[in-house]
Structure formats: C-alpha cells, structure tokens
Amino acid sequence: MYKVIRFLELMWIVIAVCCVVIGTYKLVTIGFMDALFFYVFAILAVFLFLLRRRQRRSIEKHESEK
C-alpha cells in the first residue's frame, strides 16, 4: 500500500514539473493563452501531490501508533 501511494505521489510531482516545462515553452513560442492550460494543470498536480503526501503521512502515523 505504501509503495502505491508513494508512486502516485512521485507521479504527480513529475507531471507538475513536465507541465511547467511545456507551459514555459508554449509561453515563449506561442503565447500566454496556450500556456495557461499547462500552468493550471501543474497547479492541480501540485495540489494532488500534497494531498497524497498528507495521506501517506497520516497512514504512516496511524500504523506507528499501533
């Protein structure tokens, strides 16, 4: 269970970094409106990363109390 949650946690941070890189490329080459989608998705991915991290820490804390 921990490995799955940790994998999802890392997956979301990788997606966020990729979206920022692609968004920056689109911003420089095409314009802001085309890059906006990637920046919004990067923010969403960071939010999901933080949510998974909090979930993992909560589960670890709960397991250590037993």
C-alpha positions in Angstrom: 0.0 0.0 0.0 2.8 2.4 0.9 4.5 1.8 -2.4 1.4 2.6 -4.4 0.8 5.9 -2.5 4.5 6.8 -2.8 4.4 6.1 -6.6 1.4 8.2 -7.1 3.0 11.0 -5.0 6.1 11.0 -7.2 4.0 10.7 -10.4 2.1 13.9 -9.6 5.3 15.9 -8.9 6.8 14.7 -12.2 3.6 15.6 -14.1 3.7 19.1 -12.4 7.4 19.6 -13.5 6.6 18.5 -17.0 3.6 20.8 -17.3 5.7 23.8 -16.1 8.4 23.0 -18.7 5.9 22.6 -21.5 4.0 25.7 -20.4 7.1 27.7 -20.4 8.0 26.5 -23.9 4.5 27.4 -25.1 4.7 30.8 -23.4 7.9 31.6 -25.2 6.9 30.3 -28.6 3.2 30.8 -29.0 1.7 32.9 -26.2 0.1 33.0 -22.8 -3.3 31.6 -23.6 -1.9 28.4 -24.9 0.5 28.0 -21.9 -2.3 28.7 -19.4 -3.7 25.2 -19.7 -0.4 23.7 -18.7 0.1 26.1 -15.8 -3.4 25.3 -14.4 -2.7 21.6 -14.7 0.6 22.0 -13.0 -1.1 23.7 -10.1 -3.6 20.9 -10.0 -0.8 18.3 -10.0 1.0 20.0 -7.1 -2.3 20.0 -5.1 -2.8 16.3 -5.7 0.9 15.7 -4.8 0.3 17.5 -1.5 -2.9 15.5 -0.9 -1.2 12.2 -1.5 1.7 13.2 0.8 -0.6 14.1 3.6 -2.5 10.8 3.1 0.8 8.8 3.2 2.0 10.6 6.3 -1.4 10.0 8.0 -1.3 6.3 7.2 2.3 6.0 8.5 1.4 7.8 11.7 -1.6 5.6 12.2 0.4 2.5 11.6 3.2 3.6 14.0 0.6 4.1 16.8 -0.5 0.5 16.7 
